[in-house]
Amino acid sequence: QVQLVESGGGLVQAGGSLRLSCAASGRTFSRYTMGWFRQAPGKEREFVAAINWSDGKTVYADTVKRRFTISGDNARNTVYLQMNSLKPEDTAGYYCAANTRAPMAGTYYYRGGMYDYWGQGTQVTVSA
């Protein structure tokens, strides 16, 4: 079992920044990939970013490239999402996810079904 707890969400003006954290506990040694997804009211969940623990490879959705940065701290078992130049359309619940089953490649990073553990989420609201 892996437990994921997100923090760092809040209300920010457009153009501002937030840093989300996701602390992992439990069988953390078996994590292959950690990811962030988001879901706005009335919309489907969408991929935001992911990072491989083994080689540090990062993957981003086109909508957040050059604005968001995902990083990991192995010693703290924590993954971060630094969000800069926030836009109102970034408003959503942000969810941390972990894949402990197998290494990922290609489009698998983008698929929520490839992640087997999820956090409860943290709300990000960006005002115009």
Secondary structure, 3 states (H helix, E strand, C coil): CEEEEEECCEEEECCCCEEEEEEEEECHHHCCEEEEEEECCCCCCEEEEEEECCCCCEEECCCCCCCEEEEEECCCCEEEEEECCCCHHHCEEEEEEEECCCCCCHHHHHCHHHCCEECCCEEEEEEC
